[in-house]
Amino acid sequence: MNVKEIIGKRIKELREAQGMSQKELSYGADLDRSYIASVENGQRNISIVNIEKVAIALGVTMKELFNDGEFNKHSKSSK
């Protein structure tokens, strides 16, 4: 799994855990719903600015967003 897929999976996981739709997340983050969908599907390279917007809309810190075992596996395997 590449980093775009890991970030997208994590965003989707956090969004679904809150019972939030892509439309609700896109509204809260001031981003297009199709953009959120492409990020969640690992098709889009999301900027750090938009990662912050998504974290705020999800009500989590950026640390919490990146606090996932997949990130740790990925960073160890890419060294």
Stockholm file with secondary structure:
# STOCKHOLM 1.0

chainA/1-79         MNVKEIIGKRIKELREAQGMSQKELSYGADLDRSYIASVENGQRNISIVNIEKVAIALGVTMKELFNDGEFNKHSKSSK
#=GR chainA/1-79 SS CCHHHHHHHHHHHHHHHTTCCHHHHHHHHTCCHHHHHHHHTTCSCCCHHHHHHHHHHHTCCHHHHHCSHHHHHHHHHTC
#=GC SS_cons        CCHHHHHHHHHHHHHHHTTCCHHHHHHHHTCCHHHHHHHHTTCSCCCHHHHHHHHHHHTCCHHHHHCSHHHHHHHHHTC
//
